[in-house]
Amino acid sequence: MKPLTLLLPALIPSWNFFDVIAPSPRIEYALPPSSKPPKDGWREFRPRPERVPAWAMLGRLLWNPRWNETLFLVSCAERLVNTPTDHSQDEIFSRLAAELRGAPDGADAASWLSFRLVFVSREDEAIQREVLFQSAPRRLADITVR
């Protein structure tokens, strides 16, 4: 009975779990050719799929380390906007570099990496995009992967 009482709060979350409900930041990255901040060429990091089959959703209830890491990155992004720290920026750079170095599309050949945090919201019928943070480019080879 004791394990069930410990597990219930995780299965049935409190409605007071979130202090504020606000748009979640999206992480976009660019691979500029030099150390100059990029103006275009931004791509969303780990975009959400349009559809997820029911069997995949059920499997994700039990095992989904990639989504857990994505939630950690969102947490780092929120902290970076509210109270900027090198730690949050380093964590995002590290996760981006790890994924891009192993990408089959040749992204690991780029020598520089930059990211920005974009908040997307809806006002009436229009979608608003606001860039709240943009990192200075870092040399991809110098980023420590954790």
N, C-alpha and C positions, 0 to 999 in steps of 0.2 A: 504493500500500500504506500509506503514511503516514496519509492521511485515514481509512482504515479503522481503524487502531490508535487514532486519536483518538476515533472514533465508538463503538467497542466498549464502553467503560465506560458510556456513556449508554444503550446498548441492553441491556446485561446488567449491572444494578446489583449492587453488593456487598451481601452480607447484613449487613454491619456498617455500613450507611448510616445507620441510626437509632441514636442512643445509648439511647433509652428508647422503649418503645411504650406510649403512654398515650392516653386519649380525646382527641379533637380538639375544640377549642371551636367552638361554633356561635354565629354572630352573630345576635342578634335586635334589632329596632328598634321604637321606638314614636314616635308623633307626638303628644306631649302638647299640650293647648291653652295651657299656660303654662310658666313656668320651673320649676315644681314637678316633682320626680321622679315618673314615671308608676308606677302600681301594676299596671295591666292594659293591654290593647290591644297586646301584643307580637306581632310577626310575624317569622318566620324570614326572614333575608336570603338570597336565592338558594337556596331549597330544592332538593334533588336530585330529579330526576324519578323516578317509580316505574319507568318502563321507558324504555330507549333502544334504538331500532332498530339492527340490525347495520350498516346503511349509515352511520348517524350516528356509531357508534363508530369505524368505519374512517376517516371524515373527521376525527374528533377526534384521531386519531393524528398527523395532519399539520398541522392548523390548529385551535387552540382557545384564542384569546386570553382569552376570558371565564373559562375554567377556570384559566388561569395567574394571572389577577388574583385569582380566588377563593382560590387557594393562597397568594398573597401576603398576602391579608387574614387567612388562618388563621395565617400566620407572625407577622403583626403582633399578632394576638389572643394567641398563645402568649407572645410577648415581653411583652405588656401584663400578663399574669397573673404571669409570672416576675420581670420587672424593669420596672415601669411607667415609661413615658416619654411625654412630650407628643407626640413624633414618631409613635409607634404609634397613639395616640389620634387625632391629626390625620389620619393616613392613612385610618383606618377611617371617620371622619366625612366626609372628602372623597369617598371612593368611594360611601358611602351617599347623600350629598347629590346627587352627579352622577347616580346612577341614579333617585333619587326625583324630582328636578326634571323629568326627561323622562318620567315615568310617566304613562300616560293615565288612571289612576284618580283623579287629582286630589290626589295626595299632595303635590305641589309647593305647594298652597295652604296647607298647615300652616305655622305659624310657628316651631315648635320641633321638635328632633330629639334623641332619646336612643338609646343602644344598650347592650346588655348581652352578656356572654359566658356561655354556658351549656354545661356539660359534661354529656353524656348517657352513662350507663353502665348496664349490666345487672347486677343482683345476683339470682341465681337466676332467678325468673320475672318479677321486677319491674324496671321501667325507672326509674332514678334520674336526676333532673335537679337539678343544683347550679349556682347562679348564683355565679360567682367574681368578677365585676366588673360594675359598672353605672356608666355615665357620667352626669355631670350634663348636663341638657338644654342645647343650644346653639340659638341662633336660626338657622334654616335659611338665611336670607338672608346671614348673616355667615360662613358656612363657605366657605372657598376650595376650589374644585374644581380638581383637577389633571388 
